[in-house]
Amino acid sequence: LAVVNIIIAALYVWTWRDRSWFDVVLIPEYLNHIQAGLYLWSALLYSKQDTLGGYYTMAVHRIELSASCVELCTAVGWMLTWYIAYTRTLGRGFTLDDPDTIAYMTTTSNTLIYFVYNIQINLRPEEYGSNMLYAYADVLGFIGSVYYIFGTLRDDNWFWFLPVAGQYGVAVGRIEVVTKQLPKYGLPPIVITDICKHRRKTNASSDSSTTPDSELTNF
């Protein structure tokens, strides 16, 4: 499983292949490689564990504590990456209607619970095997992965058969609303101010034409 974790981390980096290696959005992916490597290291030491407080047992606990800490930073970094690089449109945003929102919330909660669990195991090694806090983290991780699958299928337009109200299959450029051009009848529209101005000029010219010459000379 640790090897699979490293492969998944490499695939995450590959998804950002159009960006620079020094792009800020790749920082969580590099951290993901570090935590995957730490978990692989701890997995290689599992066979050497003997007693609860033994050297290799405590080494595994410390390595996994470090890995869970890096994993928590990775999850927070993914949230920031989502905020920076995510395309927001109808059905894709900050609400719980968006599967990506639920996915990163459950993933972050999952890593936080793992971090707390590893702290407890390092402080009280005798609880290893009886402390079941990690089970809640596993459940949240599974829920988050399912929602990530939904979000990925949505982005790849797999839910094209659902209506727009279903909030799926809606992305930039996916849906084009064609407006109808209604037929035009009658005269073209006339701005009222033009008529008023024309009427004022007409009235002024008519008044000047009816003014007696005597009044003009007296003025």
TAKASUL-V681454 format. One line per field, one symbol per residue. phi: phi as a letter, one per 40 degrees, with the letter a starting at -180 (. if undefined). A space follows every 10 residues. Layout:
phi = ???
This chain:
phi = .ccccccccc cccccbccbc ccccccdccc cccccccccc cccccdcccb bcbccccccc cccccccccc cccccccccc ccccbcccad gbaccccccc cccccccccc cccccccccc cccbcccchb cbcccccccc cccccccccd ccccccgcbc ccccccgbgb acgcbbcccc cccbbgcccb cccccccccc cccccccccc ccccccccc
